[in-house]
Amino acid sequence: MDKSWQTQTLGLARTMDGIEMAAIMLGTTPEGLRDRPVLLGIINTNSPLQLDVPMAEGLICMAEHGQVNVITPFTLVYAMAPVTVAGALVLQHAEALAGIVLTQIVRAGVPVMYGGFTSNADMRSGSPAFGTPEYAKAAQATGQLARLIGVPFRSSNVTAANAVDAQAAWESQMALWGAITGGAHLVEHAAGWMHGLTASFEKLILDAEMLQMMEAWAEPLEVTPEALAVEAIAEVGPGGHFFGATQTMGRYETAFHKPMVANWDNYPLWLEKGGVTAEARAEELWRALLAEAEDPALDPGVDEALSAYVARRKAEGGAPMN
């Protein structure tokens, strides 16, 4: 297993199920993971100023076993937090600090992250709003608060849109700007999130497009003698063009970021090719990727042990409802 994964941290039993299965995957025991962080768990405070029993159990269990808690207050401005972004951040920071300190009380030095999820709510309905200017500013400020206390920062890519439309794109991009400029170490819900409890394959592809664009934007600008292109400018001279310049031909295939989904045809050519929308292109891409996908290799012994564990837990009735 070369990638960490997120486990359920709602209550002791669910949390231990995740830790037990991770141990099976890695050929060890839960005790053997205490100095080997491989799992991530989101701990939401029950704002304002509460950490309920199931989340507290999950936090303590993860910390006892050396795994990563992401303390994430769910501070919605005017609903579970003051009506100002600054006031909501005060509440968020107090709750985050309380959870972070608790992890260290359980086990000093255990890894922990500061999760920011402060946003505003619709003043007319009370529904959460995401990808708003307030959300982006809160993410930027949270990044600074996390750096102040010296812990990694988690943010998110979220939208309140119910369809893969322009709203979904602009809100997700606003959320990503907040995460990127806030210096997030982890972007939760990075791809595919719709309004809260729904997801979309098409949105997953469009989000992957935006994430790749953000990654390309974050690359430092090349400033070298060759990149400054004084020789290329002299080669072309007044009134010329750079299509066939030596520098252009040398960088023809690598000069720019290549999008997966974006279409740069002019309007008549786009219509001639069928007028395919971004959502339709995204659907075509995810279907092709799914058709070509192969399950990663899994050791037969690990597969058998995991299947046996799941079967046993189901027979026992699984984790109790909290």
C-alpha positions in Angstrom: 0.0 0.0 0.0 1.7 3.2 -1.2 -1.1 5.6 -0.5 -2.7 6.5 2.8 -6.5 6.3 2.9 -9.2 7.8 5.0 -11.1 5.7 7.5 -14.4 6.1 9.3 -13.9 7.8 12.7 -17.5 7.9 14.0 -17.2 5.9 17.2 -14.7 3.4 18.6 -15.9 0.3 16.7 -15.8 1.9 13.3 -12.4 3.4 13.9 -11.0 0.1 15.1 -12.4 -1.7 12.0 -10.4 0.7 9.8 -7.2 0.3 11.8 -7.6 -3.5 11.9 -8.0 -3.7 8.1 -5.0 -1.4 7.5 -3.0 -3.7 9.7 -4.1 -6.7 7.7 -3.1 -5.0 4.5 0.4 -4.2 5.8 1.0 -7.6 7.4 1.1 -6.3 11.0 -1.2 -5.7 14.0 -2.9 -2.5 15.2 -0.1 -2.2 17.8 2.4 -2.4 14.9 0.9 0.7 13.4 1.5 2.9 16.4 4.7 4.4 15.0 3.6 4.0 11.3 0.9 6.6 10.3 -1.0 5.1 7.3 -4.6 6.3 8.1 -6.4 9.6 8.0 -9.5 10.4 10.0 -11.7 13.5 9.9 -12.8 14.7 13.3 -15.6 17.2 13.1 -16.4 19.2 16.1 -20.1 19.7 16.8 -20.0 23.5 16.6 -20.3 25.6 18.7 -17.9 24.4 21.3 -18.7 20.7 21.4 -16.9 17.4 20.6 -19.5 14.7 20.8 -18.9 11.2 22.1 -18.6 9.3 18.7 -16.1 11.8 17.4 -14.2 11.9 20.6 -14.0 8.1 20.6 -12.7 8.1 17.1 -10.1 10.8 17.9 -8.8 9.0 20.9 -8.6 5.6 19.1 -6.7 7.1 16.2 -4.3 8.9 18.4 -3.7 5.9 20.6 -2.7 3.9 17.5 -0.5 6.7 16.1 -2.7 7.6 13.2 -3.6 11.1 11.8 -6.5 13.0 13.1 -7.7 16.0 11.0 -9.5 18.3 13.5 -12.2 20.0 11.4 -14.7 22.4 13.0 -17.9 22.7 10.9 -18.4 26.4 11.5 -21.1 27.8 9.2 -21.2 31.6 9.5 -24.5 32.6 11.2 -25.7 29.0 11.8 -23.2 27.3 14.0 -20.8 30.3 14.2 -21.0 34.1 14.6 -22.3 36.0 11.5 -18.9 37.5 10.7 -16.1 35.5 9.1 -13.6 36.8 11.7 -15.9 35.6 14.5 -16.4 32.3 12.9 -12.6 31.9 12.6 -12.2 32.7 16.3 -14.6 29.9 17.1 -13.0 27.5 14.6 -9.5 28.1 16.0 -10.6 27.5 19.6 -12.3 24.2 18.6 -9.4 23.1 16.4 -6.9 23.8 19.2 -9.0 21.9 21.7 -9.0 18.8 19.4 -5.3 19.1 18.6 -4.4 19.4 22.3 -6.5 16.3 23.0 -4.6 14.2 20.5 -1.4 15.2 22.2 -2.8 14.4 25.7 -3.7 10.9 24.4 -0.2 10.4 22.8 2.4 13.1 22.7 3.9 13.7 19.3 1.1 11.9 17.4 0.6 13.4 13.9 -2.4 15.8 13.6 -3.8 18.2 11.0 -5.8 21.4 11.3 -8.9 21.2 9.1 -10.6 24.4 7.9 -14.3 24.2 6.7 -15.6 27.6 7.7 -18.2 28.9 5.2 -21.4 30.9 5.1 -25.0 29.7 4.9 -27.8 31.0 2.8 -29.5 33.7 4.9 -32.8 32.9 3.4 -32.9 29.1 3.9 -30.0 28.2 6.2 -28.6 25.9 3.6 -24.8 25.7 3.5 -23.0 27.7 0.8 -19.7 26.6 -0.6 -17.1 28.1 -2.9 -18.1 31.6 -1.9 -15.8 34.6 -1.4 -16.2 34.1 2.3 -15.2 30.5 2.1 -12.1 31.3 0.1 -11.1 34.1 2.6 -11.7 31.7 5.5 -9.4 29.1 3.9 -6.6 31.6 3.3 -6.9 32.8 7.0 -7.0 29.2 8.2 -3.8 28.4 6.4 -2.1 31.2 8.3 -3.6 30.0 11.6 -2.3 26.5 11.0 1.2 27.8 10.2 1.1 29.9 13.4 0.8 26.8 15.5 3.0 24.6 13.3 0.6 21.9 12.0 -0.3 20.9 8.4 -3.5 22.5 7.0 -6.4 20.7 5.3 -8.9 22.5 3.0 -11.5 21.3 0.5 -12.8 21.7 -3.0 -16.5 22.2 -2.6 -19.6 23.6 -4.3 -23.3 24.1 -3.5 -24.3 23.4 -7.1 -26.7 20.5 -7.8 -25.7 20.1 -11.4 -22.5 20.0 -13.4 -22.9 23.6 -14.6 -21.3 27.0 -14.5 -22.1 27.4 -10.8 -20.3 24.1 -10.0 -17.2 25.3 -11.9 -16.9 28.8 -10.5 -17.6 27.8 -6.9 -15.1 24.9 -7.1 -12.5 27.1 -8.6 -13.1 29.7 -5.9 -12.7 27.0 -3.3 -9.5 25.7 -4.9 -8.0 29.2 -4.9 -8.7 29.4 -1.2 -7.0 26.1 -0.7 -4.0 26.8 -2.9 -3.3 30.3 -1.8 -3.9 29.2 1.8 -1.1 26.7 1.4 -3.2 23.6 2.0 -1.2 20.3 2.5 -4.4 18.2 1.9 -7.4 19.1 -0.3 -10.3 17.0 0.9 -13.2 16.4 -1.5 -10.7 17.3 -4.2 -12.7 15.9 -7.1 -16.3 15.0 -7.7 -18.1 16.8 -4.9 -21.5 18.3 -5.6 -23.9 19.8 -3.0 -23.0 17.9 0.2 -24.2 14.3 -0.1 -24.0 13.8 -3.8 -21.1 13.2 -6.3 -20.7 13.2 -10.0 -18.3 11.3 -12.3 -18.4 14.2 -14.8 -17.6 16.7 -12.0 -14.7 14.4 -10.9 -13.2 14.8 -14.4 -13.8 18.6 -14.5 -12.2 18.9 -11.0 -9.2 16.9 -12.1 -8.9 19.4 -15.0 -8.9 22.3 -12.6 -6.5 20.6 -10.2 -4.0 20.0 -13.1 -4.4 23.7 -14.1 -3.7 24.7 -10.5 -0.7 22.5 -10.4 0.6 24.1 -13.6 -0.1 27.6 -12.3 1.9 26.8 -9.1 5.0 25.9 -11.0 7.5 28.7 -10.7 7.9 30.9 -13.9 11.0 29.9 -15.8 13.4 32.8 -16.0 16.5 31.6 -17.7 18.5 33.2 -20.6 16.7 30.8 -23.0 13.3 31.5 -21.5 13.9 35.3 -21.7 14.1 34.7 -25.5 16.3 37.6 -26.5 17.8 35.5 -29.3 14.4 34.4 -30.5 13.2 38.0 -30.6 16.3 39.0 -32.6 15.8 36.0 -35.0 12.2 37.0 -35.9 12.9 40.7 -36.1 10.3 43.5 -36.6 7.0 42.5 -38.1 7.7 38.8 -38.1 6.1 35.9 -36.4 7.2 33.2 -34.0 5.4 30.1 -35.5 8.5 28.7 -37.1 11.2 30.3 -34.8 14.0 28.0 -33.6 12.9 28.4 -30.0 9.2 27.6 -30.9 10.1 24.5 -32.8 12.3 23.2 -29.9 9.5 23.7 -27.4 6.5 22.9 -29.6 5.3 19.8 -27.7 6.1 20.9 -24.2 5.5 24.7 -24.1 2.1 24.8 -22.4 -0.2 22.9 -20.1 -2.3 20.5 -22.1 -5.9 20.2 -20.9 -7.9 17.0 -20.7 -11.3 18.4 -21.3 -11.1 22.0 -22.5 -11.8 22.7 -26.2 -10.0 25.5 -27.9 -11.7 25.3 -31.3 -13.3 28.4 -32.7 -17.1 28.5 -32.6 -17.8 27.4 -36.2 -15.3 24.5 -35.9 -16.8 23.5 -32.5 -20.3 23.4 -34.1 -18.9 21.5 -37.1 -17.6 18.8 -34.7 -21.0 18.4 -33.0 -21.0 21.2 -30.5 -20.0 18.8 -27.6 -20.2 20.5 -24.2 -17.6 20.2 -21.5 -19.9 18.0 -19.4 -20.4 15.6 -22.4 -16.6 15.5 -23.0 -16.1 14.7 -19.3 -18.6 11.9 -19.5 -16.9 10.4 -22.5 -13.6 10.6 -20.7 -14.7 8.9 -17.4 -16.4 6.1 -19.3 -13.2 5.5 -21.3 -11.1 5.5 -18.2 -13.5 3.1 -16.4 -13.5 0.7 -19.4 -9.7 0.6 -19.4 -9.2 0.4 -15.6 -7.6 -2.6 -14.0 -7.8 -3.5 -10.3 -4.4 -3.1 -8.6 -2.6 -6.3 -7.7 -3.6 -7.7 -4.3 -1.8 -10.5 -2.5 -4.2 -13.5 -2.4 -3.4 -14.0 1.3 -4.2 -10.4 2.2 -7.4 -10.6 0.1 -8.4 -13.7 2.0 -7.6 -12.2 5.4 -9.6 -9.0 4.6 -12.6 -11.0 3.3 -12.6 -13.1 6.4 -12.4 -10.0 8.7 -15.3 -8.4 6.9 -17.4 -11.6 7.0 -16.7 -12.0 10.7 -17.6 -8.3 11.5 -20.8 -8.7 9.5 -21.7 -11.8 11.4 -21.1 -10.0 14.7 -23.5 -7.2 13.5 -20.9 -4.6 12.7 -20.3 -1.4 14.5 -23.3 -0.2 16.6 -25.2 2.8 15.5 -24.1 5.9 17.4 
